[in-house]
Amino acid sequence: MSAGFLYTPIEQLKGLWALRAGLLKTELRIFTFNDLLRFYPFRYVDRTKFYKVKEVNDTLAYVQLRGKIVGTQMLGEKRTLRFVAKFMDETGKLDLVWFQGAKWFSENIHPDMNKEYVVFGKPTEFNGKYNIAHPEIEPVSDENTTLAPALQGVYNSTAKLSARGLDSKGISKTIKSIIALPYYRIDECLSPEIISQFQLMNRAEAIRQIHFPQNMELLKKAEFRLKFEELFFIQLKLLKQKSLRETTTRGYAFSKVGDYFNNFYSNHLPFELTNAQKRVTKEIRIDMGSGKQMNRLLQGDVGSGKTLVALLSMLIAMDNGFQTCLMAPTEILANQHFQTISELVKGQDINVGLLTGSKKTKHRRMIHEQLQSGEMHILVGTHALLEDVVIFKNLGLVVIDEQHRFGVAQRAKMWAKNTQPPHVLIMSATPIPRTLAMTLYGDLDVSTIDEMPPGRKSIQTVHRFDNHRDRVFGFMREQIALGRQIYIVYPLIKESEKMDYKDLMDGYESIARAFPMPQYQVSIVHGQMKPEAKDYEMQRFVKGETHIMVATTVIEVGVNVPNASVMIIESAERFGLSQLHQLRGRVGRGAEQSYCILMSSHKLSADGRLRMDTMVRTNDGFEIAEVDLKLRGPGDLAGTTQSGVLDLSIADLAKDSQILYAARNMAMEVIADDPNLSKPENFPIINHYNQSNPNQTNWSRIS
């Protein structure tokens, strides 16, 4: 597709007056011909199938009928004016109703037992009878026996667009008018070798068939071609960024492993590292010693020991004379990391600091001074680390926890904390499915801790309905009698009129009645409490002064209580799989057997039941993440809607993994053979790539 044609403003399309063009921009973010051509149908209607009137019911998304008009009437006045036509086939009758254009239809549709019509639309029930509002209707003739091609695309629209004639049918007509333009042209964007190797439909035909498929076979070929193309260019962009970074950006060469690392490893390691921890530590050590700047994703399940690996990486940086920092998205999590690292290095000559937004000016000034003098070795903090006044003497390694919670520009500030870019280690406690990791973090190297520390017992998970609550209370009393502590998590803080789920305050009162003082002590924690009150209640639980913590999801991260052995999640159907798994990870941190109890009502959707069954079946975070990807989609799963990477037009990471693997492998081959895409056969690729990524800031280096 020639560049000039592709980026023609949508308002230049003849017949698309300014108001409609403006609505396409504001409602669907469609600005150019290219945007509209890439606005693909979300499903297709099979127009070869006809129903009988007796088969019609309101569970059908649409019906296509063939019959006669046996009566008409105009009803109502002014705003309620509507035209009703009685439609009949040999099995029964139903009403066809038009509110808009009623006068026109009354003048053009008349009862005629000798004339057959094809009707298409969504059936609804009203007063015990079925009708179709605003159906498509067309008389049957020898030349025309159906309204449309066998497969008709259905497009997403909005109420505002539909009111201006840009419903699904109107959008389809607008796309057809672009394809019908005499100067319409589509250029190829893949090399002849790729097209031949994968037997791809040519691009022009694929775009035509995706919007106006002649049959199912051609539609499938068009879908494969456009999915491959979309994923290929995403991977090509990521791999080019990685290649550019590796060839142009030098990193500090951490050439030695010295006293800090060896002393800790030999004398202070709290337990033997798992083979997975040893493997990823070696990967990181080699990376940081290569002279190239490291950009590595460290992912692992809850409790797999990522923080310990991060500390070992920090000690290597310190052995080479550099400072390190760890940035976390919340104060709770930053405090947890600070306490964990401080405990691990206790008794060693290592200065660990904490910097968060709530710290007093005097404390912040002391931190700033120690950073600039080099006295501070490891600084843990929140967004406060990004402030311009936070200046390091020689920052060599940045560890970012749950990095998707930070914006790109925020992360770029860490990049600028030194004259030469520090190594970057990104930690994720949310297991990421391989397809999502390849698309989101395809320009990073990935290390995975896929093994739990020794001695950890698998958490036993069960699903219980609300009417089993007495049995659950009995189990809680047994656990408390054994000296254990219990979390109870609720999805809401205050009762909602629209939802009948258990809310925190009501739950707290019922728990207090079932577990009365002074025999039992109950804490309550939620996001609307003042920080000091929240910290007080959390500390009571950490110290073992309270038996039960009733909380919202504020305890999802940041609370480490090895003695807590039971996690009860109320209205568990309200939570996503990833969140359920994170909450479950709050227990199972000690040597005792731990349990997770999912409480729900009997009214479970199919998705809700699948989530419950998945949690009961497995503790494998990566398997859970794969199911979550299928249920929720990639943007929701990883909080990645800000990234822009996942603005997929046609590919589906949950369904198209094989296409993604093929596209990435092909992109890797192309980059390895021709890094600058300068060979003649790659001209279509680089031409399309440059058009799609004009003047783009290279943020990839601080992913």
C-alpha positions in Angstrom: 0.0 0.0 0.0 1.7 3.2 -1.0 2.5 5.4 1.9 0.7 8.5 0.7 -2.5 6.5 0.1 -2.3 4.7 3.3 -2.1 7.8 5.5 -4.8 9.7 3.6 -7.0 11.4 6.3 -10.3 9.7 6.6 -12.3 12.8 6.0 -11.1 12.8 2.4 -13.2 9.8 1.6 -16.0 10.9 -0.7 -19.4 10.7 0.9 -18.0 10.5 4.4 -19.1 13.9 5.6 -17.2 15.8 8.4 -19.5 14.7 11.3 -19.1 11.0 10.5 -15.4 11.4 10.1 -15.1 13.2 13.4 -17.0 10.4 15.1 -14.8 7.7 13.6 -11.8 9.6 15.2 -13.3 10.1 18.6 -15.2 6.8 18.9 -12.8 4.3 17.3 -9.5 6.2 16.9 -9.7 5.8 13.1 -7.9 8.7 11.5 -6.6 7.4 8.1 -7.5 4.9 5.4 -5.0 2.5 6.9 -6.7 2.7 10.3 -10.0 1.8 8.7 -8.6 -1.1 6.6 -7.0 -2.5 9.8 -10.3 -2.3 11.7 -11.2 -5.9 11.1 -14.5 -7.7 11.8 -14.7 -9.3 15.2 -16.9 -12.2 13.9 -18.6 -13.3 10.7 -22.3 -14.1 9.9 -23.0 -17.2 7.8 -25.6 -15.9 5.3 -26.0 -19.3 3.7 -28.2 -20.5 6.6 -32.0 -19.8 6.7 -34.2 -20.3 9.8 -37.9 -21.0 9.9 -40.1 -18.6 12.0 -40.9 -21.5 14.4 -37.1 -21.9 15.1 -36.7 -18.2 16.2 -35.8 -17.5 19.8 -34.0 -14.6 21.5 -30.9 -16.6 22.3 -29.9 -16.5 18.7 -27.4 -13.7 17.8 -29.2 -13.3 14.4 -31.6 -15.1 12.1 -32.1 -15.1 8.3 -35.6 -15.8 7.2 -37.4 -16.2 3.8 -41.1 -15.4 3.5 -43.8 -12.9 2.7 -45.3 -9.7 4.0 -48.9 -10.3 4.9 -49.8 -7.0 6.6 -48.5 -3.6 7.6 -49.5 -0.8 9.9 -48.1 2.5 11.2 -48.4 2.9 15.0 -47.8 5.6 17.5 -47.2 9.4 17.0 -44.2 11.6 16.4 -41.5 10.3 18.7 -43.1 6.9 19.2 -44.0 6.5 15.5 -43.1 3.0 14.2 -43.8 0.9 11.1 -44.7 -2.7 11.7 -44.8 -5.4 9.0 -46.3 -8.9 9.5 -43.9 -11.4 8.2 -44.9 -15.0 7.6 -43.5 -18.3 6.3 -45.1 -21.7 6.3 -44.3 -22.2 10.0 -45.5 -19.0 11.6 -45.6 -15.2 11.9 -43.5 -12.5 13.5 -43.3 -8.7 13.4 -40.7 -6.6 11.6 -40.4 -3.2 13.3 -38.8 0.1 12.1 -38.6 3.1 14.4 -36.2 5.1 12.2 -37.2 5.7 8.6 -40.8 4.4 9.4 -42.3 6.7 6.7 -39.9 5.5 4.0 -40.6 1.8 4.8 -44.3 2.3 4.9 -44.1 3.7 1.3 -41.9 0.9 0.0 -43.1 -2.3 1.8 -46.6 -3.5 1.1 -48.4 -6.8 1.7 -48.0 -9.1 -1.4 -48.6 -12.8 -1.4 -46.7 -13.2 -4.6 -43.5 -11.5 -3.4 -40.9 -13.1 -1.3 -38.4 -11.3 1.0 -35.2 -12.3 2.7 -35.0 -10.8 6.2 -32.0 -10.7 8.5 -31.6 -9.4 12.0 -31.6 -10.0 15.8 -34.8 -11.5 17.2 -36.2 -10.2 20.5 -39.2 -11.2 22.6 -41.9 -8.6 23.6 -45.2 -9.5 25.3 -44.7 -13.2 24.5 -44.2 -12.7 20.8 -41.0 -12.4 18.7 -40.0 -9.5 16.6 -37.0 -8.2 14.7 -36.3 -4.5 15.0 -34.7 -2.7 12.0 -34.0 -5.9 10.0 -32.2 -5.9 6.7 -34.8 -6.7 4.1 -34.6 -7.3 0.4 -37.0 -8.8 -2.2 -35.9 -12.2 -3.7 -35.3 -12.1 -7.4 -33.7 -14.5 -9.9 -30.4 -12.7 -9.7 -30.4 -12.1 -6.0 -31.4 -14.7 -3.5 -29.5 -13.5 -0.4 -28.8 -10.1 1.0 -25.0 -10.4 1.1 -22.0 -12.6 0.5 -22.0 -16.0 2.2 -19.8 -14.7 5.0 -20.5 -11.2 6.2 -18.2 -9.4 8.6 -19.6 -7.9 11.8 -17.8 -4.8 13.1 -17.7 -3.1 16.5 -19.6 0.2 16.6 -21.0 2.6 19.1 -24.4 4.2 19.7 -23.2 7.5 18.4 -21.8 6.0 15.2 -24.9 3.9 14.7 -27.1 6.9 15.0 -25.2 8.4 12.0 -25.4 5.4 9.8 -22.1 3.9 10.9 -23.3 0.7 12.5 -21.6 -2.5 11.4 -23.2 -2.4 8.0 -22.3 1.2 7.5 -18.7 0.6 8.5 -18.6 -2.3 6.0 -19.9 0.0 3.2 -17.3 2.6 4.1 -14.4 0.1 3.9 -15.8 -1.2 0.6 -15.8 2.3 -0.8 -12.0 2.6 0.0 -11.2 -0.7 -1.7 -13.3 0.5 -4.7 -11.2 3.7 -5.2 -9.5 3.8 -8.6 -6.2 4.8 -7.1 -6.4 2.2 -4.3 -3.2 0.2 -4.1 -1.7 -2.2 -1.6 2.1 -2.8 -1.6 3.6 -6.0 -0.2 5.4 -5.7 3.1 7.1 -9.1 3.4 9.9 -10.5 1.3 9.2 -13.1 -1.5 11.2 -15.7 0.5 8.9 -15.3 3.6 5.7 -15.4 1.4 7.0 -18.5 -0.3 8.2 -20.3 2.8 4.9 -19.9 4.7 2.7 -20.0 1.5 1.1 -16.7 2.5 -1.8 -15.0 0.6 -0.6 -11.8 -0.9 -1.4 -8.7 1.2 -3.9 -7.1 -1.2 -6.0 -10.2 -1.4 -5.7 -10.8 2.4 -7.2 -7.4 3.2 -10.0 -7.9 0.7 -10.8 -11.3 2.0 -10.7 -10.4 5.7 -13.4 -7.8 5.1 -15.4 -9.5 2.3 -14.5 -13.2 2.4 -15.8 -15.4 -0.5 -15.7 -18.5 1.6 -14.3 -19.9 4.9 -11.1 -21.3 3.3 -10.1 -18.0 1.9 -11.0 -16.2 5.2 -8.7 -18.6 7.1 -5.8 -17.9 4.7 -6.4 -14.1 5.0 -6.5 -14.4 8.8 -3.2 -16.4 8.9 -1.5 -13.9 6.6 -2.5 -10.8 8.6 -1.8 -12.4 12.0 1.6 -13.5 10.9 2.4 -10.0 9.4 1.2 -8.3 12.6 3.3 -10.5 15.0 6.3 -10.5 12.6 6.6 -6.7 12.7 6.1 -6.6 16.5 9.0 -9.1 17.0 11.1 -7.4 14.3 10.8 -4.1 16.2 11.8 -5.7 19.5 14.7 -7.7 18.1 16.0 -4.6 16.2 15.9 -2.6 19.4 17.8 -5.4 21.2 20.4 -5.7 18.4 20.8 -1.9 18.4 21.3 -1.8 22.2 23.8 -4.6 22.2 25.9 -3.1 19.4 25.8 0.6 20.5 25.3 0.7 24.3 28.3 -0.3 26.4 27.7 -1.5 30.0 29.9 -1.7 33.0 32.0 -4.9 33.0 31.6 -6.4 36.4 34.7 -8.6 35.9 35.2 -10.0 39.4 33.3 -11.8 42.1 34.8 -10.7 45.4 34.6 -10.5 49.1 31.0 -9.2 49.4 29.6 -12.1 47.3 31.8 -14.8 48.6 31.4 -13.9 52.3 27.7 -13.9 52.0 27.5 -17.0 49.9 29.8 -19.0 52.2 28.8 -17.7 55.6 25.3 -16.0 55.5 23.2 -17.8 52.9 20.0 -18.7 54.8 19.6 -22.0 52.8 21.1 -23.9 49.9 20.1 -22.3 46.6 17.9 -24.3 44.3 19.3 -25.4 41.0 17.1 -22.8 39.3 18.4 -20.0 41.5 22.0 -21.1 40.8 21.3 -21.2 37.0 19.8 -17.7 36.8 22.5 -16.2 39.1 25.1 -17.6 36.7 23.1 -16.1 33.7 23.0 -12.7 35.4 26.7 -12.9 36.4 27.8 -13.7 32.8 25.6 -10.9 31.5 27.0 -8.2 33.8 30.5 -9.3 33.1 30.2 -9.2 29.3 30.8 -5.5 28.9 27.3 -5.1 27.4 24.5 -3.4 29.3 22.2 -6.0 30.9 18.5 -5.8 30.4 17.1 -9.0 31.9 13.7 -10.1 33.1 13.8 -12.4 36.2 10.5 -14.1 36.6 9.4 -16.7 39.1 6.5 -17.8 41.1 5.5 -16.4 44.5 8.1 -17.5 47.1 10.6 -18.9 44.5 13.5 -16.8 45.8 13.8 -13.9 43.4 14.8 -11.4 46.1 17.8 -13.6 47.1 19.0 -13.8 43.5 18.6 -10.0 43.2 20.7 -9.5 46.3 23.4 -11.8 45.0 23.4 -9.7 41.8 23.8 -6.5 44.0 26.7 -8.0 45.8 28.5 -8.6 42.5 28.0 -4.9 41.6 29.4 -3.9 45.0 32.4 -6.2 44.5 33.2 -4.1 41.4 32.8 -0.8 43.3 29.3 0.1 42.3 26.1 1.1 44.1 22.7 -0.6 43.5 19.1 0.2 44.0 15.8 -1.7 44.1 12.6 0.1 43.1 9.2 -1.2 44.1 5.7 0.2 43.2 4.3 0.5 46.7 5.6 1.6 50.2 4.5 -1.8 51.6 6.5 -3.7 49.1 9.5 -1.4 49.4 9.4 -1.8 53.2 9.2 -5.6 52.8 12.3 -5.7 50.5 14.2 -3.4 52.8 13.5 -5.6 55.8 14.3 -8.8 53.9 17.6 -7.5 52.5 18.6 -5.9 55.8 18.0 -9.2 57.6 20.0 -11.1 55.0 23.1 -8.9 55.2 22.9 -8.3 59.0 26.4 -8.4 60.6 28.2 -7.6 57.3 29.7 -4.3 56.3 26.8 -3.4 54.0 24.8 -0.2 54.3 21.2 -0.6 53.2 18.9 2.4 53.0 15.1 3.0 52.5 13.7 6.0 50.6 9.9 6.4 50.2 7.5 9.4 49.9 6.6 9.2 53.6 10.1 9.6 54.9 10.9 12.8 56.8 13.1 15.5 55.3 16.0 14.8 57.8 16.0 11.1 56.8 15.9 11.9 53.1 18.8 14.4 53.5 20.9 11.7 55.2 20.2 9.2 52.4 21.1 11.8 49.7 24.4 12.5 51.4 25.3 8.8 51.8 24.5 8.2 48.2 26.7 10.9 46.8 29.6 10.0 49.1 29.4 6.3 48.1 28.7 5.3 51.7 25.3 3.9 50.8 25.7 0.5 49.1 22.0 -0.6 48.5 19.1 1.8 48.3 15.5 0.4 48.4 12.6 2.7 47.5 9.5 3.6 45.6 8.9 6.3 42.9 10.9 8.6 45.3 14.1 7.1 43.8 13.2 8.9 40.5 13.5 12.4 41.9 16.2 14.6 40.5 17.7 15.2 44.0 18.5 11.5 44.3 22.0 11.4 42.9 24.2 8.3 43.1 28.0 8.3 43.2 28.2 5.4 40.8 25.0 3.4 40.2 25.8 0.1 38.5 22.7 -2.0 38.9 19.0 -1.1 39.0 16.5 -3.8 40.1 12.9 -3.0 39.3 10.1 -5.0 41.0 6.8 -5.5 39.2 8.0 -3.1 36.5 4.6 -2.9 34.6 3.4 -0.7 37.5 5.9 2.0 36.3 5.5 4.2 33.2 8.1 4.2 30.5 9.1 7.8 31.1 9.5 7.0 34.8 11.8 4.1 34.1 13.8 6.3 31.7 14.7 8.5 34.7 16.6 5.6 36.3 18.6 5.3 33.0 19.8 8.8 33.4 21.2 8.3 37.0 24.6 7.7 35.6 26.8 8.8 32.7 27.0 5.2 31.5 23.7 3.2 31.7 23.5 0.8 34.7 22.6 -2.8 34.3 18.8 -3.4 34.7 17.2 -6.5 36.3 13.4 -6.6 36.2 11.6 -8.9 38.7 8.1 -10.2 38.2 6.2 -12.2 40.8 3.4 -12.6 38.3 4.3 -15.5 36.1 4.0 -14.5 32.5 2.9 -16.9 29.8 5.6 -17.4 27.2 3.6 -15.8 24.4 3.0 -12.7 26.5 6.6 -12.5 27.6 7.8 -12.8 24.0 5.5 -9.9 22.9 5.9 -7.6 26.0 9.6 -8.3 26.8 10.8 -9.7 23.5 13.8 -7.3 23.5 14.9 -8.6 27.0 16.8 -11.7 28.0 14.6 -13.8 30.3 15.7 -15.8 33.4 13.0 -18.1 35.0 13.1 -19.5 38.5 10.9 -22.6 37.9 11.7 -24.4 41.2 10.6 -23.8 44.8 13.1 -23.7 47.7 13.5 -27.1 49.6 11.2 -27.8 52.5 8.3 -25.8 51.1 5.1 -27.8 51.3 2.6 -27.4 48.5 -0.4 -25.3 49.6 -3.6 -27.3 49.7 -6.5 -25.4 48.0 -10.2 -26.2 48.4 -13.4 -24.6 47.1 -16.2 -24.2 49.5 -19.7 -22.6 49.1 -21.2 -20.2 51.6 -23.3 -22.8 53.2 -20.1 -24.6 54.4 -19.1 -21.6 56.5 -19.6 -23.4 59.9 -17.2 -26.2 58.8 -14.7 -23.6 57.7 -15.0 -21.8 61.1 -14.3 -25.1 62.8 -11.2 -25.7 60.7 -10.0 -22.2 61.6 -10.4 -22.9 65.3 -8.3 -26.1 64.9 -5.5 -24.2 63.2 -5.5 -21.4 65.8 -5.3 -24.1 68.5 -2.2 -25.4 66.8 -0.6 -21.9 67.0 -1.3 -20.9 63.4 -2.6 -17.5 62.0 -5.2 -16.9 59.4 -5.9 -14.3 56.6 -9.4 -13.6 55.5 -9.6 -11.5 52.3 -12.7 -9.6 51.0 -13.1 -7.9 47.6 -15.1 -4.9 48.9 -14.8 -2.4 51.8 -18.4 -1.2 52.0 -21.6 -2.9 50.9 -22.6 -2.3 47.3 -26.2 -2.0 46.4 -25.5 -3.6 43.0 -23.5 -6.6 44.3 -24.4 -9.1 47.0 -20.8 -10.1 47.8 -19.6 -10.3 51.3 -18.0 -7.0 52.3 -15.2 -6.3 54.6 -17.0 -4.6 57.5 -19.9 -7.1 57.6 -17.3 -9.9 57.4 -15.3 -8.4 60.3 -18.4 -8.2 62.5 -19.3 -11.9 61.8 -15.8 -13.0 62.4 -15.7 -11.1 65.7 -18.9 -12.8 66.8 -17.6 -16.3 65.8 -14.2 -15.7 67.4 -14.9 -13.6 70.5 -12.3 -11.8 72.7 -10.3 -12.4 74.8 -9.8 -16.0 73.5 -9.3 -14.7 70.0 -7.7 -11.5 68.6 -8.7 -10.1 65.2 -7.0 -7.4 63.1 -8.6 -5.5 60.3 -6.7 -3.8 57.4 -7.9 -2.0 54.3 -6.7 0.6 51.8 -8.8 3.5 53.3 -7.1 3.3 56.7 -4.4 5.9 57.6 -0.9 4.5 57.0 0.0 4.5 60.7 -3.2 2.6 61.6 -2.6 0.1 58.8 1.0 -0.5 59.9 0.0 -0.9 63.5 -2.5 -3.6 62.7 -0.1 -5.3 60.3 2.7 -5.3 62.9 0.3 -6.9 65.5 -0.3 -9.7 63.1 3.4 -10.1 62.2 4.3 -10.3 65.9 1.6 -13.0 66.4 -0.5 -10.8 68.7 -3.6 -11.3 66.6 -4.9 -14.7 65.3 -6.9 -13.5 62.3 -6.3 -10.7 59.8 -9.5 -9.5 58.0 -8.3 -7.5 55.0 -8.8 -6.4 51.5 -6.2 -7.1 48.8 -3.7 -4.7 50.4 -2.0 -7.8 51.8 -1.6 -9.2 48.2 2.0 -8.1 48.3 4.4 -7.1 51.1 3.3 -9.1 54.1 5.6 -12.1 55.0 4.3 -14.0 58.0 5.7 -17.6 58.1 3.3 -18.5 60.9 0.2 -17.7 58.8 -0.9 -21.0 57.4 -4.5 -20.4 56.2 -5.7 -18.0 53.5 -9.5 -17.7 53.2 -10.7 -15.7 50.1 -14.3 -14.6 50.4 -16.4 -14.1 47.2 -13.4 -15.7 45.4 -15.4 -15.6 42.1 -14.8 -11.8 42.2 -11.1 -12.1 41.7 -9.0 -12.9 38.7 -6.8 -16.0 38.6 -3.6 -14.0 38.8 -4.8 -12.2 41.9 -6.1 -15.4 43.5 -2.7 -17.0 43.0 -0.9 -13.9 44.4 -3.1 -14.0 47.5 -2.5 -17.7 48.0 1.2 -17.0 48.0 0.9 -15.1 51.3 0.7 -18.4 53.1 3.0 -21.4 52.7 6.1 -19.4 53.8 6.9 -21.5 56.8 7.6 -25.2 57.4 4.0 -26.1 58.3 1.3 -27.3 55.9 -0.7 -24.4 54.6 -4.2 -24.1 53.2 -6.2 -21.8 50.8 -10.0 -21.9 51.0 -11.9 -20.3 48.2 -15.4 -19.2 49.4 -18.1 -18.5 46.8 -21.8 -18.5 46.3 -23.5 -21.3 44.3 -24.1 -18.8 41.4 -20.9 -19.3 39.4 -20.4 -18.4 35.8 -18.6 -20.8 33.5 -15.5 -18.6 33.8 -15.8 -18.4 37.6 -16.1 -22.2 37.9 -13.0 -22.6 35.6 -11.0 -20.2 37.9 -12.0 -22.2 41.0 -11.2 -25.5 39.4 -7.8 -24.2 38.2 -6.8 -23.0 41.6 -7.8 -26.3 43.3 -6.0 -28.3 40.6 -2.6 -26.6 40.5 -0.1 -24.4 42.3 1.9 -23.8 39.2 1.8 -20.1 38.5 2.8 -20.4 34.9 -0.1 -22.9 34.2 -2.4 -20.5 36.0 -1.2 -17.6 34.0 -1.9 -19.5 30.7 -5.5 -20.1 31.8 -5.8 -16.4 32.9 -4.5 -15.2 29.5 -7.3 -17.2 27.8 -9.9 -15.8 30.1 -8.9 -12.2 30.5 -6.6 -11.3 27.6 -3.1 -9.9 27.6 -3.7 -6.3 28.6 -5.7 -7.1 31.7 -3.3 -9.9 32.7 -0.1 -7.9 32.9 -1.5 -4.4 33.3 0.1 -3.6 30.0 -2.4 -1.4 28.3 0.0 1.5 28.7 2.7 -0.2 26.7 1.2 0.1 23.2 2.9 -3.2 22.3 -0.3 -5.1 22.8 -2.6 -3.0 20.6 -3.2 -6.0 18.4 -5.6 -5.7 15.5 -6.2 -9.3 14.6 -3.7 -11.6 16.4 -4.7 -13.3 19.7 -1.9 -14.3 22.0 -4.0 -16.9 23.8 -4.9 -18.6 20.5 -2.1 -17.8 18.1 1.0 -19.0 19.9 2.2 -21.2 17.0 1.9 -18.2 14.6 3.8 -16.1 17.1 6.6 -18.6 17.5 6.9 -18.8 13.7 6.9 -15.1 13.3 9.6 -14.5 16.0 11.8 -17.2 14.5 11.5 -15.7 11.1 12.3 -12.2 12.5 15.3 -13.6 14.2 16.6 -15.2 11.0 16.0 -11.9 9.0 17.9 -9.8 11.7 20.8 -12.4 11.9 21.2 -12.4 8.2 20.6 -8.7 7.5 20.8 -6.6 10.7 20.1 -3.3 8.8 17.5 -4.8 6.4 19.6 -3.4 3.5 19.4 -6.4 1.1 17.1 -5.9 -1.9 14.8 -8.7 -0.9 14.1 -7.0 2.4 13.1 -3.7 0.9 9.4 -4.3 1.4 10.1 -5.1 5.1 12.2 -2.0 5.9 9.9 0.2 3.9 6.9 -0.9 5.9 8.9 -0.9 9.2 10.0 2.7 8.7 6.4 3.8 7.8 5.1 2.1 10.9 7.7 3.5 13.3 8.5 7.1 12.2 10.8 9.1 14.6 10.1 6.7 17.5 12.0 7.3 20.7 14.0 4.2 21.6 12.7 3.5 25.1 13.6 -0.2 24.8 16.9 0.3 26.6 15.2 0.8 29.9 12.4 -1.7 29.5 
